[in-house]
Amino acid sequence: MNQDIFGASSMGYALIESQRLERWQSFLKDGIGLHLQHADRNCLAFRMDSHQRRIIVKRGPAEDFAAVGWQLRDQATLNIALQRLHARGITIQESTVAQAAERGVARFWRVIGPKRLAIELFVEPLTSDEPLEMLSQGFITGEAGMGHLAITSRRGKDMRRFWQEIFDARHSDSIVERLAGVTLDIEFFRVNPRHHSIAIAQVRGLPIDPIRTKAQHMNLLTTSVTELTAAFLRCRRLGFEMAHEIGEHPNDREQSFYVLSPSGFEIELGWNALEVEEASWQASTYQGISLWGHKPEKLGAWNQLTTNLGNFGRGLRSLLKPEYSPLQERHSK
């Protein structure tokens, strides 16, 4: 009997690799407004709730996501996910004590997911009841998890299958966006009441991926428009470029801004995103990613040209090597 684990998983933490730890500390503590839980020359760790570690930045050359922790409700749910991975021939590695401590969890099980993004499954986070010292008044976490990831892919079908077959992800809706002369198809998937925990974007008709990093952006939700505006102003004052200034999405009605992180991918900070009512929800397709706003900070022909040429060049380079999918690899053998 196939047990449905929808509603029993959520995004738990993000592990980032960067050489720019000082800038990351300024960005997350003084800009976004998180609690700095730990800092040394090789590792930073940040809290936003009772979990000891939600975002970890460790020293390394990648300037990219190293892993994303995925929290399962209980051991029974974890066992189902591990069985599904094993049945598909996907290699599973259990964490060492040191690795688990770095992530702020009791232990985790690691697999290499689509685009070689490591997915680390855990049940028990290490928690703290020490008061939070944050510039922000709070973030939305709980059952819905700490946020969502948006990922660009040349093999959207394989990526969808991974999240649907392992986590019983459900399709929330889709957006068609015209960007720099190409059409982008974006699909949104939920694994709990949060409108989406995973967004998958694919260039229509072209097998290219213009994004260097494993995820295009990571989203966090704050508790009010006042907190959103305050973080926006802090990030600008600290010199962090706004990829997209404050605007509103048509599907989850979230108001948000996108700011470039020290590693080059974007962090979206938002508020007021709707939760899905399963009994009445119907998937829709929207034209355009924004109802209003979300304009880039840098306007003008030269910035658009250099940005588009850079993305086009990365897209061409992406053709030179296949995009990894654990499901695809199994079926191609």
N, C-alpha and C positions, 0 to 999 in steps of 0.2 A: 504494500500500500504506500503510495506516494504522499508524504505529509507536506502540506503547504506551510512554509515558514514566513510567509508575508506578515509583516508587522512585528517580527521578532529580531530585526537587525537594524543597525544604524551606523553612520560614520562616527568613529570614536576618537581618532587622532590622526595627525599628519606629521610625517618625518621628512624634513627638508635637508638637502645637502648644499652647503654654500661656504665660500671663503669669506663672505662679507658679514661676519657675525655682529660687528658693532653696528652696522647699518640695519641689520635685522632687529637688533634690540631696540633701536630707536623707532623703527617702523611699527613693531608690534606693541611695545610698551607705551611709547609716547604718542604714536599716531592712532593705531586701532584701539588702544586702551586696555590691553590685556595685563594680567598679573604676571610679573617675572618671578617664576618659582625657583629657578636655578640658573646660574651663569658661571662658566669658567672659559678658558681660552679655546676650548674645543666643543663646547655644547651649551646651548640655551634651551630652557624649557619654560613654557607659559601655561598658566591656568586661565579658565574663564568660568569655572564652576567648581564643584567639589572634587572633580578628577584632578589628580596631582599634575598630570601632563596632558594637554590637548594639542599643542603645537611644539614640536621639538626641532631645533635647527642645529645640525652637527657639522663640524668642519669637514669640507671635502670639495672636490673640483666641479661637481656636476652642475651646480646652480639649477637644481630641479628637485622634484619630489623623489625621495628615496623609497618611501612606503606610505601606505594609508592603512590605518588600523580600522577594522570592521568589528563592531561589538555585537555579539549574539546574546540573546536574552538569558539563556541558561545552557547547562551542559548538554541537555537533550537536543537543543537547536544546533549547537556546535557539532554534535555527533552527526546530525543529518547533513550539514554542510560538508563535513569531512568525508562522509560516505559518498556524496555526490562527486566531490573532487577525485576521490580514489577511483570511482567507477569510470571516470573519464580519462584515467591515466595521467592525471596531473600530479606532479611531485609535490609532496608536503614535507616541510621541515619544521620541527619543533624548536622553539627559542631556547637559547641559553639563559642562565640566571641574569647575566650582565645585560643581554639584549632586552630582556623583559623589564629590568629596572630602568634602562634608558627610555623605554616607552611609557613607563608608569603603569604597568599592568603586572598581574601575577605571572602570567605566561601567555604565549601566543603561538599560533601555527601559521607558517608563511608559505604562500604560493606565489608564483610569478604569473600575474594576470595579463590581460591585453596590453599591448604596447610596452611590455616588460615592466609595468608598474607592479611592485610587490604589494600584495594584499595580505594583511596580517590579521588573522581571526583571533578574537579573545572574548572571554566572558567576564572576567573580574578585573576592573580597574582598581588601581591603588588610589585611595581618596584621602582628603584632608579636610578637617573642620576649622582650619585656621582662617581668619577673616581675609577676604580678598582685598588687595590693594590695587584698584584699577581706576583709570581715568573714566572708563565707561561704567554706567550704573548696572549693566548686566547684559547677558546674551541668552538667546533661546537655545536650550539643549534638551535635556531630558530624553523622553522616549524617541523623539525625532532625531537625536544625535546632534553633532556639532555643526553640521552644514552640508554642503553638497560639492561635487566635483563636476566640472564640464571638460569633456575630453574630445579632441578632434581625432578622426580616424579615417583611414582609407578602406577599412573593412568593417563598416558599421554593423553588418549582419552578424559577423562573428562576435563583435563586442556586445551586441544586444543579447545574443544567446548566452554568453557567460553570465551576465547579471540576471537573466531570466531563469536559466537552468539551475544556477547555484543558489540564488537568493529569492527566487519567485518574484522578481521585480515586475511591476505592472506599468503599462504605458499610460501616462497621464495626458499628454497631448504633444503637438508638433508645432514648430514655427518654420516658415520659409523666409529666409533673409537674403536680400541682394546686397553683396558687399564686394567692393573693388572689382566690379564687372563679372563676378561669378555668383552662382546661386548656392546658398548653404542650406541644407536640410538638417534641422535640429530636432531630436526626439528626446522627450523628458520621461524619466522612469522613477517610480517611487517604490520604496521597500517598507514604508510605514506611513503614518498620516501626513508627513511632510510632502508637499506637492512633488518634489523630486529630490532624490539623493544623487542621481547620476543623469547628466545630460550628454548626449552623443551627437556630435556635429560632423557632417560629411559634405564635401564639395560635390555638387551634383554633376555627373557626367565626366569628372576628371579624377583619376586615381592619385590625387596628391594630398599631402598633409602639410599645410603652411606653418604649423606651430612646432617650434623646436622642442618644447618640454612635454613630459608625459601627460600633463593636464594643462588646459588653457587657462582655467581659473579655479579657485576654491572660494566658496561662499561661506560667510558667517552671518548670523542674524542677531541684531541688537534689539533692544526692547522698546524703543520709541523713536519718533522722528527727531526729537531733540538730540538724542544720543547719536543718531545718524549724521545730523548736521554738524555736531561738535567734532566727530571723528573726521569728517570731510575737511573741515577747516584746519584741524590739527595736522593732517597729512599734507595738505597744501603748504602750510606754514613751515613744515619740516623739509619741504623741497621734493616731495614724492609726486611724480607726474600722474595726473588723472587720465587713465585710458578712456574713461567715459564718466562724465560728471553725472549728478543725480538725475535719475529718470525713473520710469515705471514700466514694468513688463506687462504684456496683455494677458498672459495665461495665469500666472500665480498672483498677479497684482502687487508684486513686491516692489517697493521703492528702494533704490540702491544706487551706489556708485562703484566704479571699478578703478582701482589704483594699482600702478605698476609696483610690484615687490622688488626688493633688492636683487632677486635672482632673475627678474625679467618676465615671469608669468604674473598674472593678475590676481588680486584678491578682491572679491566683491563683498562689500558690506551692505546689508539691507535690513529692512524691517517690514512688518505687516504682511508677510507672505501667507497666503491662505493654506489651510489644511484641507485635504480631500475627504469628502463624505462618501464613503464607499458605496452606499446604497443608491445614491442618486447621480454619481459622477459619470459623465460622458466625455470621451476624448474628443478634442476639436483640433483644427488646424488654423493657425493664425498667420497673417501676413505681416512680417516685420517684428523685430525683437523688442521694440519699444513703443509704447503708446505716446510717450513724450519724453524729452530729455535724452540722457545718455549720450550727449555730444562729446567728442574728444576735446581735451584741453587744448591740444595743438591743432589749429586749423591751418588752411593754406595749401596751395598746390605742391610746394616743395616737400612738406611733411607727408602729405598723402602719397606723393611719388616715391619717396624713399621707403616709406612703410610698405607700400604695395610691391615695390621691387624686391625688398627684403623677403617678404612673404612668398613672392613668386619664386625667388631663388631657392628658398628652403623647400618649397613644393617640388621643384625640379629635382633637388637632391634626394628628396624622399623616395623618388622612383628608383633610386639605385639599390635600395635594399628592401626586402619584404617586411611588412609590418607583422610583428609577432602576435599570435593568438594561441593560447594553450589548447583551445578546442580545434582550431584549424590545424595545428601541428599534429595532433593525435590522428585526425582524419587523413592527413597527407602522407602518413607513413605507409 
